[in-house]
């Protein structure tokens, strides 16, 4: 069976290459008198390629190891575990094909909040109806509301930061990497510095705090000292004040911009 599948794959690749050669057989050749183009490796292209490579590596790791995670850690059946990678790949394809259409129909906050609700429904779907009834009776709707609110406010907070960064910096890769490192290391920072990160206020809104991973390095366990969560009104007020401050900075940048109406478009 493996030999048959390998033969089909190789035949398909060969057919695609032959079709591409057939379609380009009448393309004019390169003029020998033209100077050869110099190969120049730009740092920005290298940084972008490294970021894309890391993203695809993480994406592939999630897809490849999800079956083992479902079966070993979540005690799923082999059939359901095998369905996991396929469902993940299907979700990626649908997201890439329909992303622009969904973005035209709804704003970012609606998409992010709707995604959180969909993920919440997927998490509770496999559970027993009796357990679900007990969960709803113990405040499940409150959990649903606050997780959705955290998703929406996270979109507002991070969106305002990247809006301001985009007005000052042409290439957002480096600021995005700095922000990712800052938010990722917020758990081991001093309590005062933790309170100026967006993640601190979003975690304060979540009903259940995120637990420390059992496989986390010992050094991270020793350094991790999460600050006491803020109250929910304080977390909402903190996020809104941070967003207002960042938008004020962005407004100052917009007022300093010069628009040339005489330039041709």
PyMOL commands that set and color helices and strands:
alter all, ss='L'
color gray80, all
select helices_A, chain A and resi 2-23+43-73+78-105+108-125+129-137+140-168+173-184+186-188+191-194+198-205+218-223+232-256
alter helices_A, ss='H'
color red, helices_A
deselect
rebuild
show_as cartoon
